[in-house]
């Protein structure tokens, strides 16, 4: 009896499954026909109702939904606009949903102000809607309300980290807020996902530069140099970085590539000519410096310190040693200073016992000087800055005289000395050599 009961249960289950499968396929096939039929029927009913009443809410909702789902945003926008007007007198209409869809239509039609108003109203009713937060966040970014954009987009990224577009706009929002450390990882993800987005790459490169990822920034800027839109600015950044790194040949290439662009703003062009001139000066190509400064002067008379630089580079083009003193790398500068020491005591035996490189702005040389009449330790200080040398620097030199047991000191500068510095050395064995006197030594070396 138990066996018969179990068999009966199995038969019932099989029959039930069979009937279910038959109804499933029947209904599935019928559903497609019914859906298509329902859509046509709804369109006919809506058209008929609107013929009698152009502001019939139910008919307008049908049309608006159909247009919206078919991405016909222009017609959907017009229909939802009428429904928004009806919301004031018809409490049965879902004002939040209508505002949301009206705003989404406006967003897809790039009408940001219109989209913003409707989506903001919808957001006040539903702050957890992912699509709403995402779209509103992007609009806030485009309206330059970066703090609000970051708040909305961070909520989206926290819930769906794989959504690259939200990451991109969150990174850009942090970048605009100058929070470069927060911007960096989001922009990095966005660039990895889409390397064709040149604007994001350019901003990511600037972000890399801000967080001291210099090599990566330089690589990105260099890759953008040929781009018709971002190329000029990218070349300017690349050239500036290479100049800072003392990669002068690369910097010259960067600026020249940037200047070959046809579509380049006037301010970027002027700045590139200016910086190119400075790089040429650092490599001793003073004629090229002068030519580029003249181009700057033509486009923008009295730009920055161009008139002063023109006079200086003309002078440097006539005096190679002066260019070396001002702009050469440290080893060349030290060799020149050794020659100045020799020129200072040309008829004496000189033995250099110490060279101290305090910074890129000066060096000190301690030398034993002997001739037939006397011998002594002499301390030389060579200042590269064109700023006026004050009393404090000379006091430091005087202290160094005592430390080195030097009997006399010389201070050379390409600039001038303050009255305090000159007063301090009146009763002390320190010679102050200003630019005119320094030029005589430099010319003496050439002769």
Secondary structure, 3 states (H helix, E strand, C coil): CHHHHHHHHHHHHHHHHHHHHHHHHHHHHHHHHHHHHHHHHHHHHHHHHHHHCCCCHHHHHHHHHHHHHCCCHHHHHHHHHHHHHHHCCCCCCCHHHHHHHHHHHHHHCCCHHHHHHHHHHHHHHCCCCHHHHHHHHHHHHHCCCHHHHHHHHHHHHHHCCCCHHHHHHHHHHHHHCCCHHHHHHHHHHHHHHCCCCHHHHHHHHHHHHHCCCHHHHHHHHHHHCCCCCCHHHHHHHHHHHHHHCCCHHHHHHHHHHHHCCCCCCHHHHHHHHHHHHHHHHHCCCHHHHHHHHHHHHHHCCCCCCHHHHHHHHHHHHHCHHHHHHHHCCHHHHHHHHHHHHHHHCCCCEEEEEEEEEEECCEEEEEEEEECCCCEEEEEEEEECCCCCECHHHHHHHHHHHHHHCCCEEEEEECCCECHHHHHHCCCCCEEEECHHHHHHHHHHHHC
